[in-house]
Structure formats: structure tokens, C-alpha cells
């Protein structure tokens, strides 16, 4: 007599494995300082001061002061003074100038949500003035600064 193959038991998800994401992970937002590279951010030691707060599957949204890039990261592992992150997405952003910037030894640029628009010296990229709400405000501050020289 022929035996029938055993039927495979149905697989189902157990309720304790189904939870609201907000209870299982955090979503962090951070602003990297101007000059920080994506390679810097991917190094475990970059996270040394925040590592105790991070746990696996946390997400981190990274923006940089000057608005050049935006990253989405996933925490893989963390220790007392390090964290390993995985890059989910990287977006290179282009910030269009909102107002004409005069030629000369000083310029203006968007430098992120903390510094806002800044006036900088072109020769060494040193920030002269910051926290301007608009680029025209920064240009006005730049012209005022040049007039004092």
C-alpha cells in the first residue's frame, strides 16, 4: 500500500513576535558637523559618545550642516563606546543659491539647520558670521562686515 506524503504543517506568526515598531526601536536624527564625511560616520568609533543609547535595529537619519548629503542608517551592533551601522540610503543633495553672491574675498552659503546661512572667508573657509535666516540676510551681513574693514 502506498503512503501519502505527510502534509506540511501551516506556519503562522506567534503574537509575541508582532509588536509596534516604536516599542522595538528608536529613530534618531543627527546633524553632523561641516567637514564630516560619510566614511567618518560609518566608523564604529564615530559613535563612541552615543553608543550606550543605541541598540540593534535603531534607525539614524543623518544630515550635515552644509546640506551636502542625507543618510539613513541602521544600527547593527553597539557596545560601550562603539556602534556598527549599516547604510540603508545615501542621498547627495544640491543646494541652489537663493540670491546672487557678489565676487570678492567673502561668500555666503547654507550651513545647515544649526548655523543656517553663514558668511565665510573664501581663502580658508573660515566662518565670519552665522545664524542668518535667509541668504539675503547673510549677504547684507557680509556687505556690512566688508564695509567695516
C-alpha positions, 0 to 999 in steps of 0.5 A: 500500500502506498503512503501519502506524503505527510502534509506540511504543517501551516506556519503562522506568526506567534503574537509575541513576535508582532509588536509596534515598531516604536516599542522595538526601536528608536529613530534618531536624527543627527546633524553632523558637523561641516567637514564630516564625511560619510566614511567618518560616520560609518566608523564604529568609533564615530559613535563612541559618545552615543553608543550606550543609547543605541541598540540593534535595529535603531534607525539614524537619519543623518544630515550635515550642516552644509546640506551636502548629503542625507543618510539613513542608517541602521544600527547593527551592533553597539557596545560601550563606546562603539556602534556598527551601522549599516547604510540603508540610503545615501542621498547627495543633495544640491543646494541652489543659491537663493540670491546672487553672491557678489565676487570678492574675498567673502561668500555666503552659503547654507550651513545647515539647520544649526548655523543656517546661512553663514558668511565665510572667508573664501581663502580658508573657509573660515566662518565670519558670521552665522545664524542668518535666516535667509541668504539675503540676510547673510549677504547684507551681513557680509556687505556690512562686515566688508564695509567695516574693514 
